[in-house]
Amino acid sequence: MNNHRLLDGVILKNFPNHNRVICGVYGIGSVYIGASKNIRKRILSHLRQLEISDHPNKNLSLFYDECLSKKQKPIISYLSINPFDERKLTKITGINTSYKSIFYDQTPN
């Protein structure tokens, strides 16, 4: 699957304007928060799984499918903050991060 086509189907918000590897915290819509050493690579992995309806996070899958049905592009935001500052994450995303086990991706990539 073409990476450019996958990225054309979403809105990237607050991402640095360069091609270097970006690490940190990101959010997909208001339903998912993840952290990665390589955010672009991780986002592409999410999008590939979502495209074939094979993402393990059902809330994210429902959000993505709903965006597609409404012909809206999902928003993926770069959150350049400490992933352990739960108050800032809640303020920026509107997600109560005390439920991290549901929303927060703790995979090492």
VOGU-3710 file (C-alpha; in Angstrom, 3 decimals, decimal comma):
1> mnnhrlldgv> 0,000/0,000/0,000  1,349/3,442/-0,952  2,482/5,532/2,060  1,576/8,816/0,346  -1,948/7,582/-0,371  -2,377/6,574/3,270  -1,171/9,964/4,512  -3,361/11,809/1,980  -6,358/10,261/3,736  -5,636/11,985/7,078
11> ilknfpnhnr> -4,956/15,464/8,426  -1,592/15,776/10,185  -1,702/18,546/12,785  1,269/20,186/14,574  3,890/17,956/12,942  7,378/19,366/12,364  7,968/20,323/8,745  10,957/18,071/8,030  11,644/14,470/7,058  13,710/13,476/10,076
21> vicgvygigs> 12,533/10,825/12,514  10,091/12,285/15,044  9,669/10,739/18,460  7,142/11,653/21,129  3,426/11,493/21,767  0,642/11,602/19,172  -3,138/11,472/19,201  -5,564/10,082/16,655  -8,849/11,911/16,848  -10,016/12,084/20,437
31> vyigasknir> -9,931/8,321/20,931  -6,287/7,262/20,894  -2,968/8,391/22,348  0,296/6,724/21,451  4,000/7,261/21,980  6,721/6,141/19,636  10,397/6,522/18,826  9,347/6,955/15,183  5,876/8,491/14,973  5,601/8,539/11,167
41> krilshlrql> 6,422/4,829/10,957  3,949/4,048/13,756  1,169/6,122/12,167  1,657/4,309/8,867  1,396/1,022/10,744  -1,900/2,167/12,322  -3,269/3,301/8,959  -2,362/0,037/7,232  -4,167/-1,929/9,945  -7,172/0,406/9,841
51> eisdhpnknl> -7,390/0,190/6,037  -7,803/-3,581/6,180  -10,000/-3,513/9,328  -7,350/-5,326/11,353  -6,487/-2,824/14,109  -6,536/-4,316/17,634  -8,000/-1,149/19,207  -11,737/-1,338/18,535  -12,403/2,270/19,633  -9,878/3,513/17,086
61> slfydeclsk> -11,325/1,244/14,403  -14,842/2,565/15,056  -13,587/6,163/14,933  -11,752/5,557/11,641  -14,738/3,802/10,052  -17,035/6,618/11,178  -14,728/9,210/9,599  -14,727/7,267/6,328  -18,515/6,902/6,323  -18,865/10,684/6,796
71> kqkpiisyls> -16,164/11,313/4,147  -14,041/13,100/6,752  -10,296/12,805/7,183  -9,201/11,641/10,649  -6,941/14,142/12,452  -3,611/12,879/13,759  -1,912/15,364/16,093  1,672/15,573/17,248  1,705/16,229/21,005  5,218/17,341/21,852
81> inpfderklt> 4,986/16,821/25,587  6,114/14,356/28,225  3,931/11,241/27,848  3,733/10,889/31,628  2,235/14,336/32,266  -1,363/13,141/32,409  -2,887/16,553/33,221  -1,410/18,105/30,064  -2,527/15,157/27,946  -6,066/15,477/29,295
91> kitgintsyk> -6,114/19,252/28,712  -4,792/19,037/25,136  -6,739/16,000/23,954  -9,844/16,043/26,113  -9,177/12,376/26,916  -9,126/11,350/30,555  -5,776/9,572/30,593  -6,535/7,731/33,797  -7,980/5,207/31,343  -4,615/4,766/29,587
101> sifydqtpn> -5,094/1,023/29,236  -7,913/1,736/26,767  -6,392/4,602/24,779  -2,649/4,652/25,269  -0,440/2,625/22,977  2,503/1,330/24,966  4,198/-0,611/22,178  7,942/0,089/21,916  8,165/1,106/18,222
//
